[in-house]
Amino acid sequence: MTIEHETIRLAKELISRPSVTPHDEGCQTLMSEYLSPLGFDIESLFFVDTQNMWARKGNQSPVFCFAGHTDVVPTGDVSHWQTPPFEPTEIDGFLHGRGAADMKGSLAAMLVATHRFVKDYPEHKGSIAFLITSDEEGPFINGTTRVIDTLEARNEKIDYCIVGEPSSTNEVGDIVKNGRRGSLTGTLTVKGIQGHVAYPHLANNPIHAAAPFLAELAQAAWDEGNEFFPPTSMQISNINGGTGAGNVVPGTMTVQFNFRYSTEVTDMFLIAEVEKMLSEHDFEYDIEWIHNGQPFLTDEGTLLESVNEAITKVVGKPAVLSTSGGTSDGRFIAPTGAQVIELGPCNATIHKVNECIKMRDLELLTDMYYNTLIGCLT
């Protein structure tokens, strides 16, 4: 059986497990059974409701880590699917099933690339590791971040990390994510006095009170970005107020907004700026902040060089570097000092009905991972 067929076989086995977040449904057991004969020590780390795996072969530096997740998003109404979402199906060169692109195809390619590398280079330098969680699509509080805390507590460091998120756009390997913006969410509750709309002097409308502040917030510029990041953006995502009746002034209003910020600012700077704005407006309020992750950037180094050389070797041209899009678990790994990039299949169908991946792309991705291992560990 060829390497390419082995990747597809493993992808099918993983897709067939209905591992809707935070459930793993035996995916990590399958992975550990594949890695153990190659000399990996397997550590199962369960936190609250989340199954995690840390697998490592070797005890020397540098440590090359494949990071990913076995959980998938819910399928939605299965009657809208062309084929059952957890029955992997080949159609016209594509492999269909929930998780095919995000990201069980990547996991299969990682496994097979590692098997091939270990067999071809038994005396390779450093160590190879897998950091796998079943809580990436959910609250992400008991997954990668908890594993990293465990590793940090025993001073076990990752040097190079490929996160297998679907980074590609039109062709596998056309885009590599070499960083991500930070994410900060604020929830503002503005307090007023409920009353009858016909007697406004007896009420205090929190929507009216907060409107000038919200306009100022929406119009503010936070930075100009840099070579790798666009300017920091802020979007108001939710506004809730009122009883549902058209003749009642609401007593409170809640507004939620999110910053996607560059390396030009920090979360503390943004919090301070918003709270300074609030202090200049005359209304009573409470505000809560949730920091979802720091921005990170890998703009040079062995990993990025090896990845681009690998992609060029496999498809004939290097990738375009990008920091666009949302967040990934790379935000928990990069702050430890690791070089982190995201390289995975095309993202056109992720989270959608009829999620699928081109089977040829799985073969190419396997070769990219394999050649990156050569670049980093030989």
HELIX and SHEET records of a PDB file:
HELIX    1   1 ILE A    3  ILE A   15  1                                  13    
HELIX    2   2 CYS A   27  LEU A   35  1                                   9    
HELIX    3   3 SER A   36  LEU A   38  5                                   3    
HELIX    4   4 VAL A   78  HIS A   80  5                                   3    
HELIX    5   5 ALA A  100  LYS A  104  3                                   5    
HELIX    6   6 GLY A  105  ASP A  120  1                                  16    
HELIX    7   7 THR A  144  ALA A  153  1                                  10    
HELIX    8   8 PRO A  200  LEU A  202  5                                   3    
HELIX    9   9 PRO A  206  GLN A  219  1                                  14    
HELIX   10  10 ASP A  267  SER A  279  1                                  13    
HELIX   11  11 THR A  302  VAL A  315  1                                  14    
HELIX   12  12 GLY A  330  ILE A  333  1                                   4    
HELIX   13  13 ALA A  334  THR A  336  5                                   3    
HELIX   14  14 MET A  359  LEU A  377  1                                  19    
SHEET    1   A 6 ASP A  41  PHE A  47  0                                        
SHEET    2   A 6 THR A  50  LYS A  57 -1                                        
SHEET    3   A 6 SER A 127  THR A 133 -1                                        
SHEET    4   A 6 VAL A  63  HIS A  69  1                                        
SHEET    5   A 6 TYR A 160  VAL A 163  1                                        
SHEET    6   A 6 GLN A 339  GLU A 342  1                                        
SHEET    1   B 3 THR A  89  ILE A  91  0                                        
SHEET    2   B 3 PHE A  94  HIS A  96 -1                                        
SHEET    3   B 3 CYS A 356  LYS A 358 -1                                        
SHEET    1   C 2 ILE A 175  LYS A 177  0                                        
SHEET    2   C 2 VAL A 320  SER A 322  1                                        
SHEET    1   D 2 GLY A 179  ARG A 180  0                                        
SHEET    2   D 2 PHE A 296  LEU A 297 -1                                        
SHEET    1   E 4 SER A 233  GLY A 241  0                                        
SHEET    2   E 4 THR A 252  TYR A 261 -1                                        
SHEET    3   E 4 GLY A 182  LYS A 191 -1                                        
SHEET    4   E 4 GLU A 284  GLY A 293 -1                                        
SHEET    1   F 2 GLY A 195  HIS A 196  0                                        
SHEET    2   F 2 VAL A 248  VAL A 249 -1                                        
END                                                                             
